[in-house]
Amino acid sequence: MSIETVLFWSAAVISVGGAFTMIWKLVKPLIQRIKSLSNSLDLFTRDWFGEPATSGRDAVPGVMARLNKIDGELKHNGGSTMKDAVKRIEQKVDRIDERIEKGDKRFIEGETRFQQLEQRLDNLEKSTSDE
């Protein structure tokens, strides 16, 4: 093998290696991005469709199952849903408001009567002091 042949093949190997290195530097970020998107898609599909129970871990329901459960909480079923609980609380608050309004009226009436009694007492004191 002559020196020219060795130099030729060395130059060829270096050129091919350089070309592969340049291609790798261009392709590597693309591969990383594809892996990231693939992982994101995998996480999304596992969340959307749910996961079955495995040893040491409960089943995770999918999005549609969770939405159906939430939807069920927003309908009346006779007492155990969130909507029924809110309705009961609202009714109790309305009754409390009525009692407070009645109490306010009684307080105002009592205050008026108290002022009338104070005025009578003042008038009585004035009339007794004038004599």
N, C-alpha and C positions, 0 to 999 in steps of 0.2 A: 504494500500500500504506500502510495506516494504521499508526500506532504500536502500536495494540492487536494488529493482525495480526502484526507483527514480534515483539512481546513474546510472543504466543501461540505462535508457531512456535519462538522461542528457548527458551521454557519446555518445549515439547514435545521439542525436540532434546536439551536438557540432561537432561530426565527419562528419555528413551530411552537416552541415553549413560550416565547414572547406573545405570539398570537393567541395561544390558549390562555395565557395570563390576562391579556386585554379582554378577551371574551368573558372570562370568569369574573373580572371586575365589573363588567357591564351586566352580566346575568345574575350575579350574586344578590344585589338589592332587589331585583325582580323576584327571585326565588324566595327571599325573606318576606317580601310583601305578599306573595301568594300564600306562604305558610301562615302569615298573620291573618289574612282574610279567611283562610280555611279554618283556623282556630275560632275566629269570630263566628263563622257560619255554623261550626259544630256546637259552640255554646248556645247560639240562638235556637238551633233545632232541638237541642236537649231541653232548653227552657220551654219552647213552644209545645213540644210533644210530650214532655215529662220524662221521667226515668223510672224504671221498675225498681222494686225493692231489691237490695243486695244484702249480703251478710253484714250485719252491723249498721245498716242504713235503711231508713224507711223509704217507701216509694215517694217520688216527687210528682205531684199532678201537673199536667200540662196547662197551658194558658187557658184553653177553652174550658177545662174542668174548673179552674179557679174562677173564671168569669161567670160560669153557671152558678157556682156557690155564692158569689157576690150578688148575682141577679136574684137568687132565692132569698137573700137577706133583705132585699128591697121590696118584697111582696108580703102581703098579710098572709099568715098561716094560722092564726088563732092564738098567738101569744109569744112565740119564741124567736121571732125574727127581730132584727134591728128596727125595722119599720114599726112593728107592734110596740116595741119598747119606747120608741120616740113618741108614738101616739099616746101611750099611757102617761109618759112624763108631761106631755103637752096638756093632757086633761087635768093632771094634778096641778100644774102651774096655773091653769085657768081657774081652778077652784081656789087656789091660794090667792090669786088676784082678786077674786070676788070677795073673799074674806077680808083682804086688806082694804078694799074699797068700803066695805061695810064698817070696818074698824075706823077708817078715816072719817066716815060720816058720823059715827058715834063719838069720836074724839072731838070733832068740830062742834057737835051738839053739846057735848059736855063742857067744852071750852066756853061756848056761848052762855050756857047756864051758869057756869062758874063766874063769868064776867057780870052777869045779871045779879048774882048773889053778892059779889063784891060791891057793885054799885048800890044795892039796897043797904048793905052794911054801912057804906060810906054815908049814905043819906040818913040812915038811922043815927049814926054817930054825930052827924052835923045837927040833926034836930035835937038830940039830947044835950049837946054842948051849947046850943043856942038858948036853951031854957034856963 
